[in-house]
Amino acid sequence: MVKKWLNIVYKEKNSTRLKKHYREWADGYDSDLKEWGYAYPSKVKQILEKYITVKKGSKILDAGCGTGYVAEVLKALRYNNIVGIDYSKDMLRVARSKKIYKKLVCESLSKKTSLKGNQFDLVICTGVLTSGHVGPVAIKELIRLTKNKSHLILSISEAIYEKLGFKKEIEKRADEISKIYISKPFIALPNHKSSARSRMYLFQKI
Ligand SMILES: C[S@@+](CC[C@H](N)C(=O)[O-])C[C@H]1O[C@@H](n2cnc3c(N)ncnc32)[C@H](O)[C@@H]1O
């Protein structure tokens, strides 16, 4: 039976069960997302080419990196100092096989991580700040990990931006991050009928 992974993972409310879903989906994730026309990689690329200058050797954190699908774009742009963090060791296994990351860390983003603060020149988090995954609480941690004056690129879907408290959390942190660019809403998975509409958010840590 072909499982409807998109509906399964975004409807799941329990983090332990979600991890089990990703265990099962890990090997099929890339081909599914490719088929569904995953828009985040090209949106990240666009931001890096158009809105900010990030030097090639810069230390980048891919937060909730999954299989490294988005990091493939970073590799193609010749970034080579990338750290990935994700709580699913099965998604990390696929990411590791791509040999893109300097380091992969298996930890949750829902609490303070063991990573040293104020160390990344860029933090990217796509498809993670969403229902059933990681809530607004992670924004504080992502900011902590970012160097002063450096950037964060986040995707957040429209339907949950206010509902789950992302808007409030971002507003609360106005003295820590400033908004540089917010994209127009776009369909994250254009070839999937249940896809969410999302926006890309680019912040600079103050
Ligand atoms: C839809 S995938 C996105 C992966 C990757 N960023 C991408 O754009 O392809 C969501 C990822 O979030 C991870 N995740 C979910 N909850 C998490 C948590 N509490 N801490 C860390 N990672 C989590 C999952 O393991 C999964 O790899």
The ligand as a Tripos MOL2 file, in Angstrom:
@<TRIPOS>MOLECULE
LIG
   27    29     1     0     0
SMALL
NO_CHARGES

@<TRIPOS>ATOM
      1 C1          9.3140   17.7220    6.1930 C.3       1 LIG1
      2 S1         10.8560   17.2350    6.8480 S.3       1 LIG1
      3 C2         11.8950   18.5760    6.2990 C.3       1 LIG1
      4 C3         13.3140   18.1340    6.1320 C.3       1 LIG1
      5 C4         14.2160   19.1560    5.4170 C.3       1 LIG1
      6 N1         14.3800   20.3670    6.1660 N.3       1 LIG1
      7 C5         13.6460   19.4620    4.0610 C.2       1 LIG1
      8 O1         13.2590   20.6260    3.8170 O.co2     1 LIG1
      9 O2         13.5740   18.5430    3.2220 O.co2     1 LIG1
     10 C6         10.6870   17.5790    8.5660 C.3       1 LIG1
     11 C7         11.8920   17.1470    9.4060 C.3       1 LIG1
     12 O3         11.7100   17.6420   10.7400 O.3       1 LIG1
     13 C8         12.2630   16.6990   11.6250 C.3       1 LIG1
     14 N2         11.7110   16.9320   12.9610 N.ar      1 LIG1
     15 C9         10.4300   16.8030   13.3770 C.ar      1 LIG1
     16 N3         10.3350   17.1040   14.6800 N.ar      1 LIG1
     17 C10        11.5840   17.4320   15.0950 C.ar      1 LIG1
     18 C11        12.1290   17.8550   16.3410 C.ar      1 LIG1
     19 N4         11.3790   17.9740   17.4250 N.pl3     1 LIG1
     20 N5         13.4390   18.1300   16.3920 N.ar      1 LIG1
     21 C12        14.2350   18.0050   15.2930 C.ar      1 LIG1
     22 N6         13.7870   17.6140   14.0870 N.ar      1 LIG1
     23 C13        12.4730   17.3390   13.9960 C.ar      1 LIG1
     24 C14        11.8570   15.3600   11.0210 C.3       1 LIG1
     25 O4         12.6400   14.3110   11.5060 O.3       1 LIG1
     26 C15        12.0610   15.6410    9.5320 C.3       1 LIG1
     27 O5         13.3570   15.2650    9.1230 O.3       1 LIG1
@<TRIPOS>BOND
     1     1     2 1
     2     2     3 1
     3     2    10 1
     4     3     4 1
     5     4     5 1
     6     5     6 1
     7     5     7 1
     8     7     8 2
     9     7     9 1
    10    10    11 1
    11    11    12 1
    12    11    26 1
    13    12    13 1
    14    13    14 1
    15    13    24 1
    16    14    15 ar
    17    14    23 ar
    18    15    16 ar
    19    16    17 ar
    20    17    18 ar
    21    17    23 ar
    22    18    19 1
    23    18    20 ar
    24    20    21 ar
    25    21    22 ar
    26    22    23 ar
    27    24    25 1
    28    24    26 1
    29    26    27 1
@<TRIPOS>SUBSTRUCTURE
     1 LIG1         1 GROUP 0 **** ****
